[in-house]
């Protein structure tokens, strides 16, 4: 069996090392890109253009998830990037969430058109500069929506808290009333005995006064 020449083996090892290094560099670069992407924009996290079909989302996710999978890289940030990538894919596969995102992106485009007094046919909309500005505007719109969502959630939680407290107060009031009725019933015989004793004493005092008065008159 023929053996390879040492210089040939060394060259192969050098090529393999370079390829491995390049692969690791690609993984690190993708992890950095994902973690620096605006997380409220799932398209940006997956590095996709809005409006792509679901098949493209699945293909893109599979390719990137295999590239940065924590089991295939020593990068300590890989788990966070992988989780964020998975979350973005899940959001885009959810019709309701994706629809809200698409609406925000469309709103950002219309805001730019109005602010710059353009029309939908303006040539400026086809430039790379517009694409960058559009993405930044989308970011602003999504941040505003997130703040609004959090405010609504806070108000809702406060209302739920008030309702919960009202229910707890009503339950406590019923407990107090029930305890009061139980205590009242438990002391019923004692009250009756006290009343009888009082009445008996009153009657005796009255009879003593009558006898004393009669004695004085006689």
C-alpha positions as CSV (number, residue, x, y, z in Angstrom):
1,X,0.0,0.0,0.0
2,X,1.5,3.3,-1.1
3,X,2.0,6.0,1.6
4,X,1.8,9.7,1.1
5,X,4.9,11.8,1.0
6,X,5.4,13.9,4.2
7,X,5.2,17.2,2.4
8,X,1.9,16.2,0.9
9,X,0.5,15.3,4.4
10,X,1.8,18.5,5.8
11,X,0.1,20.5,3.0
12,X,-3.2,18.7,3.6
13,X,-3.0,19.3,7.4
14,X,-2.2,23.0,6.7
15,X,-5.2,23.2,4.3
16,X,-7.5,21.5,6.8
17,X,-6.3,23.8,9.6
18,X,-7.0,26.8,7.4
19,X,-10.5,25.5,6.5
20,X,-11.3,24.8,10.2
21,X,-10.1,28.3,11.2
22,X,-12.2,29.8,8.4
23,X,-15.2,27.8,9.5
24,X,-14.8,28.9,13.1
25,X,-14.4,32.5,12.0
26,X,-17.7,32.2,10.0
27,X,-19.5,30.8,13.1
28,X,-18.2,33.5,15.3
29,X,-19.1,36.2,12.8
30,X,-22.7,34.8,12.5
31,X,-23.0,34.5,16.3
32,X,-22.0,38.2,16.6
33,X,-24.4,39.2,13.9
34,X,-27.3,37.5,15.5
35,X,-26.7,38.9,19.0
36,X,-26.2,42.4,17.6
37,X,-29.4,42.2,15.5
38,X,-32.4,44.1,16.7
39,X,-34.3,41.4,18.5
40,X,-37.8,42.8,18.0
41,X,-37.3,42.3,14.3
42,X,-37.3,38.6,13.6
43,X,-36.4,39.2,9.9
44,X,-33.2,41.0,11.0
45,X,-32.2,38.2,13.4
46,X,-32.5,35.7,10.6
47,X,-31.0,38.2,8.1
48,X,-34.0,37.9,5.8
49,X,-36.0,40.4,3.8
50,X,-39.6,41.0,4.8
51,X,-42.2,39.1,2.9
52,X,-40.2,35.9,2.1
53,X,-42.1,32.6,1.9
54,X,-42.1,30.2,4.8
55,X,-40.0,27.8,2.9
56,X,-37.1,30.4,2.8
57,X,-37.5,30.9,6.6
58,X,-37.2,27.2,7.2
59,X,-34.2,26.8,4.9
60,X,-32.5,29.9,6.4
61,X,-33.1,28.8,10.0
62,X,-31.8,25.2,9.3
63,X,-28.6,26.5,7.7
64,X,-27.8,29.0,10.4
65,X,-28.8,26.7,13.3
66,X,-26.5,24.0,12.1
67,X,-23.7,26.6,11.7
68,X,-23.9,28.0,15.2
69,X,-25.2,25.1,17.1
70,X,-23.6,25.0,20.6
71,X,-22.5,21.4,20.1
72,X,-20.5,22.5,17.0
73,X,-18.6,25.5,18.3
74,X,-16.6,26.5,21.4
75,X,-17.9,30.0,21.3
76,X,-19.4,30.7,24.8
77,X,-22.1,33.0,23.2
78,X,-23.4,30.3,20.9
79,X,-26.3,29.2,23.3
80,X,-27.7,32.7,23.5
81,X,-27.4,33.2,19.7
82,X,-29.0,29.8,19.1
83,X,-31.9,30.6,21.4
84,X,-32.5,34.0,19.8
85,X,-32.3,32.4,16.3
86,X,-34.9,29.8,17.3
87,X,-37.2,32.5,18.8
88,X,-37.0,34.5,15.6
89,X,-37.9,31.5,13.5
90,X,-40.8,30.6,15.8
91,X,-42.2,34.2,15.6
92,X,-42.0,34.3,11.8
93,X,-43.8,30.9,11.6
94,X,-46.6,32.3,13.7
95,X,-49.1,33.9,11.3
96,X,-50.4,36.4,13.9
97,X,-47.0,37.5,15.1
98,X,-45.6,37.7,11.6
99,X,-48.6,39.8,10.5
100,X,-48.0,42.3,13.2
101,X,-44.4,42.6,12.3
102,X,-45.2,43.0,8.6
103,X,-47.7,45.8,9.5
104,X,-45.0,47.6,11.6
105,X,-42.6,47.4,8.7
106,X,-45.2,48.7,6.2
107,X,-46.0,51.5,8.7
108,X,-42.4,52.5,8.9
109,X,-42.2,52.7,5.0
110,X,-45.3,54.9,4.9
111,X,-43.9,57.2,7.6
112,X,-40.7,57.7,5.7
113,X,-42.7,58.5,2.5
114,X,-44.8,61.1,4.3
115,X,-41.9,62.7,6.2
116,X,-40.0,63.1,3.0
117,X,-43.0,64.0,0.9
118,X,-42.3,61.2,-1.5
119,X,-44.8,59.0,-3.4
120,X,-44.8,55.3,-3.6
121,X,-43.2,55.6,-7.1
122,X,-40.4,57.9,-6.0
123,X,-37.0,56.7,-7.2
124,X,-35.5,57.3,-3.7
125,X,-37.4,54.2,-2.5
126,X,-35.2,52.0,-4.7
127,X,-31.9,53.0,-3.3
128,X,-29.7,51.2,-0.8
129,X,-29.8,54.2,1.4
130,X,-33.6,54.0,1.7
131,X,-33.3,50.3,2.7
132,X,-31.0,51.3,5.6
133,X,-33.2,54.2,6.6
134,X,-36.3,51.9,6.4
135,X,-34.8,49.4,8.7
136,X,-33.9,52.1,11.2
137,X,-37.5,53.5,11.0
138,X,-38.8,50.0,11.5
139,X,-36.8,49.8,14.6
140,X,-38.4,53.0,15.9
141,X,-41.9,51.8,15.2
142,X,-41.3,48.4,16.9
143,X,-39.8,50.1,19.9
144,X,-42.8,52.4,20.2
145,X,-45.2,49.4,19.9
146,X,-43.2,47.5,22.5
147,X,-43.5,50.5,24.9
148,X,-47.2,50.7,24.2
149,X,-47.6,47.0,24.8
150,X,-45.8,47.2,28.1
151,X,-47.9,50.2,29.2
152,X,-51.1,48.3,28.3
153,X,-49.8,45.2,30.2
154,X,-49.0,47.4,33.2
155,X,-52.5,48.9,33.2
156,X,-54.0,45.5,32.8
157,X,-52.0,44.1,35.7
158,X,-53.0,47.0,37.8
159,X,-56.7,46.4,37.0
160,X,-56.3,42.7,37.6
161,X,-54.6,43.6,40.9
162,X,-57.5,45.8,41.9
163,X,-60.0,43.1,40.9
164,X,-58.0,40.6,42.9
165,X,-57.9,42.8,46.0
166,X,-61.7,43.4,45.7
167,X,-62.3,39.7,45.5
168,X,-60.0,39.1,48.5
169,X,-61.8,41.8,50.5
170,X,-65.2,40.3,49.7
171,X,-64.0,36.9,50.7
172,X,-62.5,38.3,54.0
173,X,-65.8,40.2,54.7
174,X,-67.8,37.0,54.2
175,X,-65.4,35.2,56.6
176,X,-65.8,38.0,59.2
177,X,-69.6,37.8,58.9
178,X,-69.6,34.0,59.1
179,X,-67.4,34.1,62.2
180,X,-69.6,36.8,63.7
181,X,-72.7,34.7,63.2
182,X,-70.9,31.7,64.7
183,X,-69.8,33.6,67.7
184,X,-73.3,35.1,68.2
185,X,-74.8,31.6,68.0
186,X,-72.2,30.2,70.4
187,X,-73.0,32.8,73.1
188,X,-76.7,32.5,72.7
189,X,-77.3,30.4,75.8
190,X,-75.0,32.6,77.8
191,X,-77.0,35.7,76.7
192,X,-80.2,34.0,77.6
193,X,-78.9,33.1,81.1
194,X,-77.7,36.6,81.6
195,X,-81.0,38.0,80.6
196,X,-82.9,35.6,82.9
197,X,-80.6,36.5,85.8
198,X,-81.1,40.2,85.1
199,X,-84.9,39.8,85.0
200,X,-84.9,37.7,88.2
201,X,-82.8,40.3,90.0
202,X,-85.0,43.0,88.8
203,X,-88.1,41.2,90.0
204,X,-86.6,40.5,93.4
205,X,-85.6,44.1,93.8
206,X,-89.1,45.2,92.9
207,X,-90.7,42.9,95.5
208,X,-88.2,44.1,98.2
209,X,-89.2,47.7,97.5
210,X,-92.9,46.8,97.8
211,X,-92.5,45.0,101.1
212,X,-90.4,47.9,102.5
213,X,-93.1,50.4,101.5
214,X,-95.9,48.4,103.0
215,X,-94.0,48.1,106.3
216,X,-93.5,51.8,106.6
217,X,-97.2,52.5,105.9
218,X,-98.4,50.0,108.6
